[in-house]
Structures are given as C-alpha cells and as structure tokens.
Amino acid sequence: MSWTDEVSSGTLCAPDAQVALDLPDAVPAQRVPFALHLAGELAHSLPTPGGGSTMQLWDAMSRIAAYDLTIARALEPHIDALSILHQADLSPSDVGADERSTWGVFAAEGPDGRLAARETSTGWVVDGVKPWCSLAGQLSHALVTAWTSDTDRRLFAVSLGHDVRPRTGQWSSRGLVDIPSAPAEFADVAAVPVGEQGWYLLRPGFWWGGIGVAACWYGGAAGVARRLAPRPAGTGRAPDQIAQLHLGEADTLLFAARAALAHAAAQVDDPAARADDEVLARRVRGLVRSVVDDVLGVTARATGPAPLTFDEEHARRVADLSVYVRQDHGERDLAALGARLAIDRTEG
C-alpha cells in the first residue's frame, strides 16, 4: 500500500491488529479532549520502544499525525511518559497516578527562571518556572526535569494540580493553537523521583523518544502531501506532467523518511546492532525534518494559495506541522551531529 492510500483512509490501522484503532471519518472539533480520551484507550496497547515492535509504535504515531497533528501532539508525550516510567521499572501507581491519568513531559530549559527540586522531611518538592509546558492546564500529571544542584538535574513525576499555574496568555502561535506550550509556575509541588540523578538524559530511551517525535513529523508531512494525490476520475482536471512530478517528488521524500524510521526501529529493537543512539536519533530527525520542509514546499508550489486560504483542514495542518517540526533545531542539531562524529573519528 502506498502512502497516498494509507493517509487517504478514514481508518487508522497499525500493521499489527493489536494496535489497530478506528478513528472517526471527520476529525472531532474538540481535538485535545478527544486525544486525551484516546490516550487512555490506545497508549497501554501500543508496543514499548526497544521491545521488538518499535516500528509498529512509530507507524501508529505517524498515522495519528497524518489524521490530525493536534491530536498527535497531545498524545505523543503521554506515550513517551509511559515509556519512560516503564524504562524506570515504575508503574503509574508507583508515582501517585493511575491508568486514567494523562501525561506530559516537561524537560526543556529556558533563560527565564528554572525549576528547582529539594528534599524535605516529607519528600521531594519542585519549585520555580518551567518553560514549554504543553497542556499543563489540561493534563493530570507530568514528568519534569528539575535542578537538584547548580549542575545536576533529576526527573520527577508530579500532579498538575492547583499549585501549578500555566502562563497560557503568552501562547500566540498560529499552529498547534490548541496545544498551549507556555511556561508554568510550580509552587512547592510534591514530586516523586523517577530514576537516579542524571538518569533521564543518560538512558537509551531518551534518544528513542526523539525519533518517535520524528515519526509524527513524517505522518504530518504525509497528511499535507495528501493534497497532491490525484482526484477520482471525473472530479477535476487530470494531472499533467508537472502535477505528476510534484507527486513523485513528495512520494520519494516520504519514502526516504519512512525508510530511515524503519532502519532506526530495527536498530532500537536489536541490542547487538545498537551503536550510538544519539548519532542515530540526530540522523533520523535531521533527515525527517528536511523531508518535512521539502514536502511543505513542493505541496505549496503544486497547489498554490487556494488550499492555504480556503481549505480549513489543509491550512491548519500546514500551520501545525510548521510549528511542530521546529522542535528540531536545524543547523544546530546537524552541527551537534557533526561534532559527535568528529569526536568518534578522533577517538577511533
């Protein structure tokens, strides 16, 4: 089945029937509540990265993103959080949550304050400001990184109750409008350690999660490129050679992205084949980000301004993807990859 067939379907079907899910033909108007409801139904049936079925997980995530990027953006951190807890040999109940909890992962740092953690007589608490707290006002729980000293960070599980105040008024984005990712203020919020000091960044799954995000970018690009698929006979002008060129270009780009994801999944699932998880993740994310940028460009050139100005679904998808893919830092991430390769070559 080609990617055009896959993303044109109103049904989301992962390769394995155990993780298949039927989605409404029409994207629900209340995307975030739908995504959080879906989280409870889907997340516990999806494979865990590194468990032998990683591509099934990433295929499911990419197909959700092809369906709707807001839903994918709300669901992806929830799936990642459960994977992180699994890697730490913890269950939601071990950190004060349950199977109905909805999760975010807040691990970014910024110049305007930081989140500090300290141990008290009754346990750990976190206090301060954390940037990029997506949906902090709508989720029940989050995994957050906090500073335990001037140089050390640790991961904690927290409940997002009244002691967590998101600054949602600062969110001015035109893409992912329903996923406010503004800073949040934490006021001595009770926290449960997840892993030892520094464990969050050192675990192999840190880089695997980053590839999972790239799977969502790929799915979003496939959804955008759906506009290039030929219309049924009799419903419009037959594609000329230029239209066929645009379709072929997008198909080639998306094939490369999916091949990179499949290659990465095979390495993640085979401990004997794993080399450098950071290099693998930076390669895949860099390639998929480049594919996304190119697919956005070729689709815009092929379709002109009409879909961006008169088609609500397509215009929203383009805006959502343009924001989502900027989680990659472009040239800086490629420079980090080059630096890593240079170190390996020097040491080798």
Secondary structure, DSSP 8 states (H G I E B T S, - for coil): --HHHHHH-SSB--SSGGG-B---SS--SSHHHHHHHHHHHHGGGS--TTSS-HHHHHHHHHHHHHH-HHHHHHHHHHHHHHHHHHHTT--GGGGT--TT--EEEE----SS--EEEEEETTEEEEEEEES--TTTTT-SEEEEEEESSSS-EEEEEEE-STTEEE-GGG---SSSTTS----EEEEEEEEEE-SSTTHHHHSTHHHHHHHHHHHHHHHHHHHHHGGGS---TTSS----HHHHHHHHHHHHHHHHHHHHHHHHHHHHH-TTT---HHHHHHHHHHHHHHHHHHHHHHHHHHH-SHHHHH-HHHHHHHHHHHHHGGGS-THHHHHHHHHHHHHHHHH-
